[in-house]
C-alpha cells in the first residue's frame, strides 16, 4: 500500500520513514519548485496556527518562522534582516500593540 504526500518535508523525514520499515520516494526540488513548495508550506503552517492553541500554537508559529527563514534565504536575506526590517516598520508606522481596527476613512 502507498500513501501519496507530494509536499515539502523536513530533511530528516525520509530517515524517520525508513526507521519505521517503510520506503520513502523522494526527489530534490529545483530552486523554483522549492520556492513554490515553501509558499505552500507557509500557508499550511498558517492554517495550523489558526487551529492551534497554547503550546501547540507556539510550535506552529515556530514552524512558520522556519519557513519564513528559508523564504528569506531565497531572497538572499537572513531572518535577522527580516526582523530588522519589521522593527524599522514598527518604529515608522507603529506595531499592533494598541489593537486598532480601522473601520473606514471619510474623504473630504
C-alpha positions in Angstrom: 0.0 0.0 0.0 1.2 3.5 -0.7 0.3 6.9 0.6 0.8 10.0 -1.6 2.1 13.2 0.0 3.6 15.3 -2.7 4.8 18.0 -0.3 8.0 19.5 1.1 9.1 17.8 4.2 11.8 18.3 6.8 15.3 16.9 6.0 15.1 14.0 8.5 11.6 12.8 7.5 13.0 10.2 5.0 15.2 8.7 7.7 12.3 8.5 10.1 10.2 6.8 7.5 13.0 4.3 6.9 13.3 3.6 10.6 9.6 2.7 10.5 10.4 0.0 7.9 8.9 2.0 5.1 10.4 3.2 1.9 10.2 7.0 1.1 10.2 8.0 -2.5 11.8 11.5 -2.8 13.4 13.9 -5.2 15.3 17.2 -4.8 13.4 20.2 -6.0 14.6 22.8 -8.4 15.0 26.3 -6.9 11.7 27.4 -8.5 9.9 24.3 -7.3 11.4 24.8 -3.8 10.1 28.4 -3.6 6.6 27.3 -4.6 6.6 24.5 -2.1 7.9 26.8 0.7 5.0 29.1 -0.1 2.5 26.2 0.1 4.1 25.1 3.3 3.8 28.6 4.8 0.1 28.5 4.0 -0.2 25.0 5.6 1.6 26.2 8.7 -0.6 29.3 8.8 -3.7 27.2 8.8 -2.3 25.1 11.6 -1.5 28.2 13.6 -5.2 29.3 13.3 -6.4 25.9 14.5 -3.9 25.5 17.4 -3.9 26.9 21.0 -1.4 27.1 23.8 1.9 25.3 23.4 0.7 23.8 20.1 0.2 27.3 18.7 3.7 28.3 19.8 5.1 25.2 18.0 3.2 26.0 14.8 4.4 29.6 15.0 7.9 28.2 15.2 7.3 26.2 12.1 6.1 29.3 10.3 9.2 31.2 11.4 11.4 28.4 10.0 9.6 28.6 6.6 10.0 32.4 6.6 13.7 31.9 7.3 14.1 29.7 4.2 12.0 32.0 2.0 14.2 34.9 3.1 17.3 32.9 2.1 15.9 32.5 -1.4 15.8 36.3 -1.5 19.4 36.4 -0.3 18.4 37.7 3.1 18.6 36.4 6.6 15.9 36.0 9.2 17.7 38.7 11.3 17.4 41.1 8.3 13.7 40.3 8.0 13.3 41.0 11.8 15.3 44.2 11.5 13.0 45.4 8.7 10.0 44.6 10.8 11.4 46.6 13.6 12.0 49.6 11.4 8.5 49.4 10.0 7.2 49.1 13.6 9.1 52.3 14.5 8.0 54.1 11.4 4.3 53.0 11.1 3.7 51.6 14.6 3.1 48.0 15.6 -0.1 46.2 16.5 0.1 46.8 20.3 -3.0 49.1 20.5 -5.4 46.7 18.8 -6.6 49.4 16.4 -9.2 48.3 13.9 -9.7 50.7 11.1 -13.4 50.7 10.1 -13.3 53.3 7.3 -11.9 56.6 6.2 -14.1 59.6 5.3 -12.8 61.5 2.3 -13.3 65.3 2.1 
